[in-house]
Amino acid sequence: MDHNEETPNSFKIRVESDAELGAEEAALLLIEYTENYPEEAPKYDIELVDSIRLNQSDIIAFKDSLKELIGDCLGMAMVYTMAYGLKESMTARIIQKEEEKTRMENERLDKEIALEQQKFIGTPVTTETFNVWKQTFEEELAAEQSLGKLEIKKADSKKLKLNGRELFEQDRTLANSDTIFIAEGGDQVPLKV
């Protein structure tokens, strides 16, 4: 609690949410006593200090809840009750936000799982759908078989054509041509080493 030297009737109270919620959220409750306090409400304001999850719309809600609390406490000292009420409101709002975040994350995961499951659900098989499938399958099979026959003919024609090595091995005259050339005294080829 900080006391303001300039105005002795005003001070700040640091209010923190419950620590078991993870990262602590903190706000300042600024209070200034009026002349007729506690018969009338003190002037007050709320400022967020260390806040990740809370925002200005939450401050408005906190102020509304403090108005109700002040109305119940008129005629008595109420600063402690105001600070405690703010702490409770902050904690409840943080829990609500965390539950909303968890709920939205679960909904997102459920949607992803449902989309993933759609991949495994096929077309229901009825007599009509089976007959349509069978007809298209048989047409595709016939087309593939006719293409297959063309490819076999192409492969057979390729088998009939011999490459250079196969020609050399089959024609024995080519195998002996070099030895005959040398035996006849063909030109000498100079070798450079």
C-alpha positions in Angstrom: 0.0 0.0 0.0 1.4 3.4 -1.0 0.5 6.6 0.7 0.4 9.8 -1.3 2.2 12.7 0.6 0.4 15.4 -1.4 -3.1 14.3 -0.5 -3.1 12.5 2.9 -6.5 11.0 2.3 -5.5 9.0 -0.8 -3.5 5.9 -1.3 -2.9 2.9 -3.7 -3.3 -0.7 -2.9 -1.7 -3.4 -5.1 -4.2 -6.2 -5.6 -2.9 -9.5 -7.1 -4.9 -12.4 -8.4 -4.4 -15.9 -6.9 -0.9 -17.3 -7.6 -2.2 -20.7 -8.5 -3.5 -19.5 -11.8 0.0 -19.3 -13.4 1.2 -15.8 -14.2 0.0 -13.3 -11.6 -2.1 -10.5 -12.7 -2.0 -7.2 -10.7 -3.9 -4.0 -10.5 -3.7 -0.9 -8.4 -6.8 0.2 -6.5 -6.5 4.0 -6.1 -8.6 5.3 -3.2 -9.3 8.8 -1.9 -11.4 9.3 1.2 -14.1 11.9 1.0 -15.1 14.1 4.0 -18.1 12.0 4.9 -16.3 8.6 4.6 -17.6 5.9 5.6 -21.1 7.4 5.3 -20.4 8.0 1.6 -18.3 6.0 -0.8 -14.6 7.0 -1.3 -13.4 8.0 -4.7 -11.7 5.1 -6.4 -10.1 4.0 -9.7 -8.5 0.8 -10.9 -5.3 0.6 -13.0 -3.8 -2.5 -14.5 -0.1 -3.0 -13.6 1.2 -6.5 -14.4 -1.5 -7.8 -16.6 -1.4 -10.2 -19.6 -4.9 -11.5 -19.7 -6.9 -8.5 -18.4 -7.9 -5.4 -20.4 -9.9 -2.1 -20.1 -13.3 -3.9 -20.5 -12.4 -6.0 -17.5 -11.7 -2.8 -15.5 -15.2 -1.5 -16.3 -16.7 -4.8 -15.1 -14.6 -4.6 -11.9 -15.8 -1.1 -11.2 -19.4 -2.2 -11.6 -18.9 -5.0 -9.1 -17.2 -2.6 -6.7 -20.2 -0.2 -6.9 -22.5 -3.0 -5.6 -20.1 -3.9 -2.9 -19.8 -0.2 -1.8 -23.6 0.1 -1.6 -23.7 -2.9 0.8 -20.9 -1.4 3.0 -22.0 2.2 3.5 -21.6 3.3 7.1 -18.6 0.9 7.7 -15.0 0.9 6.8 -14.9 -0.6 3.4 -11.4 -0.3 1.9 -10.3 -3.9 2.8 -13.7 -5.2 1.5 -13.1 -3.3 -1.8 -9.6 -4.7 -2.2 -10.7 -8.2 -1.4 -13.7 -7.8 -3.8 -11.4 -6.6 -6.5 -9.1 -9.6 -6.0 -12.1 -12.0 -6.2 -13.4 -10.3 -9.3 -9.9 -10.5 -11.0 -9.5 -14.1 -10.1 -12.9 -15.1 -11.3 -12.4 -13.2 -14.6 -9.0 -14.8 -15.2 -10.5 -18.3 -14.6 -13.3 -17.5 -17.0 -10.9 -16.3 -19.7 -8.7 -19.4 -19.2 -11.8 -21.7 -19.4 -12.9 -19.8 -22.6 -9.4 -20.2 -24.1 -9.4 -23.9 -23.3 -12.9 -24.4 -24.7 -12.0 -22.6 -27.9 -8.8 -24.7 -28.2 -10.8 -27.9 -27.7 -13.4 -26.8 -30.3 -10.5 -26.2 -32.8 -9.1 -29.6 -32.1 -12.5 -31.3 -32.4 -12.9 -29.6 -35.8 -9.5 -30.7 -37.0 -10.3 -34.3 -35.8 -13.6 -34.2 -37.6 -11.9 -33.0 -40.8 -9.3 -35.8 -40.4 -12.1 -38.4 -40.0 -13.8 -37.2 -43.2 -10.8 -38.6 -45.1 -11.7 -42.1 -43.9 -15.4 -41.9 -44.7 -16.0 -43.0 -48.3 -19.1 -43.2 -50.6 -21.7 -45.6 -49.3 -21.9 -48.6 -51.6 -25.3 -49.3 -53.1 -26.3 -51.5 -56.1 -26.5 -48.4 -58.3 -23.1 -46.9 -57.3 -21.5 -50.3 -57.6 -22.8 -50.8 -61.2 -21.6 -47.4 -62.2 -18.2 -48.1 -60.7 -18.0 -51.5 -62.4 -18.9 -50.1 -65.8 -16.2 -47.3 -65.6 -13.7 -49.8 -64.2 -14.3 -52.2 -67.1 -14.0 -49.4 -69.6 -10.7 -48.3 -68.1 -9.5 -51.9 -68.1 -10.3 -52.3 -71.8 -8.6 -49.1 -72.6 -5.5 -50.2 -70.7 -5.5 -53.6 -72.4 -5.6 -52.1 -75.9 -2.8 -49.7 -74.9 -0.9 -52.7 -73.5 -1.2 -54.5 -76.8 0.2 -51.5 -78.7 3.1 -51.2 -76.2 3.9 -55.0 -76.7 4.0 -54.5 -80.4 6.4 -51.5 -80.0 8.5 -53.6 -77.7 8.6 -56.5 -80.2 9.7 -54.2 -83.0 12.4 -52.8 -80.8 13.6 -56.4 -80.1 13.9 -57.0 -83.8 16.3 -54.1 -84.1 19.8 -55.0 -83.0 22.3 -52.7 -81.5 25.9 -52.4 -82.7 27.4 -54.9 -80.4 24.7 -57.5 -81.2 25.3 -56.9 -85.0 29.1 -57.4 -84.4 28.6 -60.6 -82.5 26.2 -62.1 -85.0 28.3 -61.2 -88.1 31.5 -63.4 -88.0 33.0 -61.6 -90.9 33.3 -58.5 -88.8 35.0 -60.4 -86.1 37.7 -61.6 -88.4 38.0 -58.4 -90.5 40.7 -56.9 -88.2 42.9 -60.0 -88.3 42.6 -60.3 -92.1 43.5 -56.6 -92.4 46.7 -57.1 -90.3 47.6 -60.3 -92.1 47.4 -58.6 -95.4 50.0 -56.1 -94.2 47.7 -53.2 -93.6 49.0 -49.8 -92.6 50.8 -49.5 -89.4 49.3 -47.1 -86.9 51.9 -45.2 -84.9 51.5 -45.4 -81.2 52.5 -42.5 -79.1 53.4 -43.3 -75.5 
